[in-house]
Amino acid sequence: MLRRGNTDPVTKFRIADLEMDVIARTCARASKMLDLTPREFDLLEYFFRNQGHPVSREMLARNVWKEAHTVRGVGFVLKLEEK
């Protein structure tokens, strides 16, 4: 994913108190480092890159698990809830 008007890929994400550094492969919540497996990190990165948009099981299977077959069902979304 690229920032608009910029050719540099996004390497750091933040939503509320959840932060991710893609280059360092680190993730923290409320400044506390999270111990994620490589798959968990890839999954969270995918949610960050698609935040605010529904992510289907098919998309996860194809882009995170690298499976080519179709998976039908309900999707997922990462978003900041309004209080």
C-alpha positions as CSV (number, residue, x, y, z in Angstrom):
1,M,0.0,0.0,0.0
2,L,1.3,3.4,-0.9
3,R,0.6,6.8,0.6
4,R,-1.2,9.1,-1.8
5,G,1.2,11.5,-3.6
6,N,4.2,9.5,-2.2
7,T,6.1,6.6,-3.8
8,D,7.4,5.2,-0.4
9,P,5.5,2.2,0.9
10,V,3.9,2.5,4.3
11,T,6.1,0.8,6.9
12,K,4.6,2.0,10.1
13,F,1.0,1.8,11.2
14,R,-1.0,3.1,14.2
15,I,-4.6,2.8,15.3
16,A,-5.4,4.0,18.8
17,D,-2.7,2.5,21.0
18,L,-1.8,-0.3,18.6
19,E,1.4,0.4,16.7
20,M,3.3,-1.7,14.1
21,D,6.7,-1.3,12.4
22,V,6.8,-3.5,9.3
23,I,10.5,-3.2,8.8
24,A,11.5,-4.1,12.3
25,R,8.6,-6.6,12.5
26,T,7.5,-5.2,15.9
27,C,4.1,-4.5,17.3
28,A,3.1,-2.8,20.5
29,R,-0.1,-2.0,22.4
30,A,-0.1,0.9,24.9
31,S,3.8,0.9,24.4
32,K,4.0,-2.7,25.5
33,M,5.7,-5.0,23.0
34,L,3.6,-7.9,21.7
35,D,5.0,-11.3,21.1
36,L,3.4,-12.3,17.8
37,T,4.1,-15.4,15.7
38,P,5.1,-14.6,12.1
39,R,1.6,-15.6,10.9
40,E,0.0,-13.4,13.5
41,F,2.2,-10.5,12.5
42,D,1.3,-11.0,8.8
43,L,-2.4,-11.1,9.7
44,L,-2.3,-7.9,11.7
45,E,-0.3,-6.2,9.0
46,Y,-2.9,-7.2,6.4
47,F,-5.7,-5.8,8.7
48,F,-3.7,-2.6,9.0
49,R,-3.2,-2.3,5.3
50,N,-6.9,-2.8,4.8
51,Q,-8.3,-0.9,7.9
52,G,-11.7,0.4,7.5
53,H,-12.5,-2.1,4.7
54,P,-14.1,-5.5,5.0
55,V,-11.6,-8.4,4.6
56,S,-13.1,-11.7,3.5
57,R,-11.9,-15.1,4.4
58,E,-11.0,-15.6,0.8
59,M,-8.8,-12.5,0.9
60,L,-7.1,-13.8,4.0
61,A,-6.6,-17.3,2.6
62,R,-5.1,-15.8,-0.6
63,N,-3.0,-13.0,0.8
64,V,-2.0,-14.1,4.3
65,W,-2.0,-17.9,4.1
66,K,-1.1,-17.9,0.4
67,E,-3.8,-20.4,-0.5
68,A,-5.3,-20.3,-3.9
69,H,-8.6,-22.0,-3.2
70,T,-11.8,-20.1,-2.5
71,V,-13.1,-19.8,1.1
72,R,-16.7,-18.6,1.4
73,G,-18.1,-16.9,4.5
74,V,-18.2,-13.8,6.5
75,G,-15.4,-11.2,6.4
76,F,-13.5,-9.2,9.0
77,V,-12.7,-5.5,9.5
78,L,-10.2,-3.5,11.6
79,K,-11.5,-0.1,12.6
80,L,-11.5,2.3,15.5
81,E,-14.9,2.3,17.2
82,E,-16.4,5.7,17.9
83,K,-17.2,6.3,21.6
